[in-house]
Each structure stands twice: as structure tokens, then as C-alpha cells.
Amino acid sequence: MENKNEILELSFDFALSIIEFSELLESNKKYVISRQLLKSGTSIGANMREAQNAHSRNDFISKCVIAMKEADETEYWLQLCEKSLNYPQPGDLLIKILSIKKLLSRIISSSIKNRKNEK
């Protein structure tokens, strides 16, 4: 039986939702934001997938930090959509990205703590 990895599942499901929302933006001719959001929103899960094959704890932390940066950028684009007139509303995507950011923060914090304990 395979172990469940919450961040991988959340980030994968989120990426699928981002693809759908980006397509909605494209259909509304909001091409620039759509492309930016598609890149950053799908990169979170890609970086966490990469982190699973890290060569060291430092490499793992580095990939997680990159995922967090992508999550921050994604939140920014979603907030722009939320506040801009004539843009589709992101709905629960903002709630989902906040959940992902909280989980990433816990993962990074505990990994840094464990790294210090190893020394």
C-alpha cells in the first residue's frame, strides 16, 4: 500500500484547477495573466515532485523553498484577478493556495529543524 503524500496530492489537484482557470482566462482574452498563472500554479507541484528525489536535506529544502516562491507568485496573480474588473473570479483557488502555503511552510520549518538536529 502506497503512503499518502498530502502536499503532492494537494499541489497536483491545485494544478488541475489552475489549468481550468487559465483556460477560462484565455477564453476571456486575458492571455498574459493566464500564462503567468499557468506557469507558477503548475510549478508548485512540479517542484514538490522533484523534492521527493532530492540528493540531500538541503536539496529537499531548496526545492520546497522554490515551490513556496511559486505559491506566492500564484497567490499574487489570483489576487489580481479577484480585484480586477472584467476578470473571472478565482473562487476557491485563493483558499486552496493558502492551504498549500501553510503546508509548505510546515514542511520547510520541520526540515530545517531536523537538519539542525542532525548536526
Contacts in CASP RR format, 6 or more apart in sequence:
PFRMAT RR
TARGET T0000
AUTHOR 0000-0000-0000
METHOD contacts of the structure
MODEL  1
MENKNEILELSFDFALSIIEFSELLESNKKYVISRQLLKSGTSIGANMRE
AQNAHSRNDFISKCVIAMKEADETEYWLQLCEKSLNYPQPGDLLIKILSI
KKLLSRIISSSIKNRKNEK
5 52 0 8 1.000
6 103 0 8 1.000
7 45 0 8 1.000
7 48 0 8 1.000
7 100 0 8 1.000
7 103 0 8 1.000
7 104 0 8 1.000
7 107 0 8 1.000
8 45 0 8 1.000
8 48 0 8 1.000
8 49 0 8 1.000
8 52 0 8 1.000
10 96 0 8 1.000
10 99 0 8 1.000
10 100 0 8 1.000
10 103 0 8 1.000
11 44 0 8 1.000
11 45 0 8 1.000
11 48 0 8 1.000
11 67 0 8 1.000
11 100 0 8 1.000
12 45 0 8 1.000
14 41 0 8 1.000
14 44 0 8 1.000
14 45 0 8 1.000
14 93 0 8 1.000
14 96 0 8 1.000
14 97 0 8 1.000
14 100 0 8 1.000
15 41 0 8 1.000
15 42 0 8 1.000
15 44 0 8 1.000
15 45 0 8 1.000
17 93 0 8 1.000
17 96 0 8 1.000
18 37 0 8 1.000
18 38 0 8 1.000
18 41 0 8 1.000
18 42 0 8 1.000
18 74 0 8 1.000
18 93 0 8 1.000
19 38 0 8 1.000
19 42 0 8 1.000
21 37 0 8 1.000
21 88 0 8 1.000
21 90 0 8 1.000
21 93 0 8 1.000
22 34 0 8 1.000
22 35 0 8 1.000
22 37 0 8 1.000
22 38 0 8 1.000
23 34 0 8 1.000
24 88 0 8 1.000
25 31 0 8 1.000
25 33 0 8 1.000
25 34 0 8 1.000
25 37 0 8 1.000
25 81 0 8 1.000
25 87 0 8 1.000
25 88 0 8 1.000
26 34 0 8 1.000
28 86 0 8 1.000
28 87 0 8 1.000
28 88 0 8 1.000
30 81 0 8 1.000
30 87 0 8 1.000
30 88 0 8 1.000
33 77 0 8 1.000
33 80 0 8 1.000
33 81 0 8 1.000
33 87 0 8 1.000
36 73 0 8 1.000
36 77 0 8 1.000
37 74 0 8 1.000
37 77 0 8 1.000
37 78 0 8 1.000
37 81 0 8 1.000
40 70 0 8 1.000
40 71 0 8 1.000
40 73 0 8 1.000
40 74 0 8 1.000
40 77 0 8 1.000
41 70 0 8 1.000
41 71 0 8 1.000
41 73 0 8 1.000
41 74 0 8 1.000
43 66 0 8 1.000
43 67 0 8 1.000
43 70 0 8 1.000
44 67 0 8 1.000
44 70 0 8 1.000
44 71 0 8 1.000
44 74 0 8 1.000
44 100 0 8 1.000
45 67 0 8 1.000
47 63 0 8 1.000
47 64 0 8 1.000
47 66 0 8 1.000
47 67 0 8 1.000
47 70 0 8 1.000
48 63 0 8 1.000
48 64 0 8 1.000
48 67 0 8 1.000
50 63 0 8 1.000
51 59 0 8 1.000
51 60 0 8 1.000
51 63 0 8 1.000
51 64 0 8 1.000
51 67 0 8 1.000
54 60 0 8 1.000
54 62 0 8 1.000
54 63 0 8 1.000
57 111 0 8 1.000
57 114 0 8 1.000
57 115 0 8 1.000
57 118 0 8 1.000
58 115 0 8 1.000
60 111 0 8 1.000
61 108 0 8 1.000
61 111 0 8 1.000
61 112 0 8 1.000
61 115 0 8 1.000
64 104 0 8 1.000
64 107 0 8 1.000
64 108 0 8 1.000
64 111 0 8 1.000
65 108 0 8 1.000
67 104 0 8 1.000
68 101 0 8 1.000
68 104 0 8 1.000
68 105 0 8 1.000
68 108 0 8 1.000
71 97 0 8 1.000
71 100 0 8 1.000
71 101 0 8 1.000
71 104 0 8 1.000
72 101 0 8 1.000
74 97 0 8 1.000
75 94 0 8 1.000
75 97 0 8 1.000
75 98 0 8 1.000
75 101 0 8 1.000
78 90 0 8 1.000
78 93 0 8 1.000
78 94 0 8 1.000
78 97 0 8 1.000
79 94 0 8 1.000
80 87 0 8 1.000
81 87 0 8 1.000
81 88 0 8 1.000
81 89 0 8 1.000
81 90 0 8 1.000
82 89 0 8 1.000
82 90 0 8 1.000
82 91 0 8 1.000
82 94 0 8 1.000
END
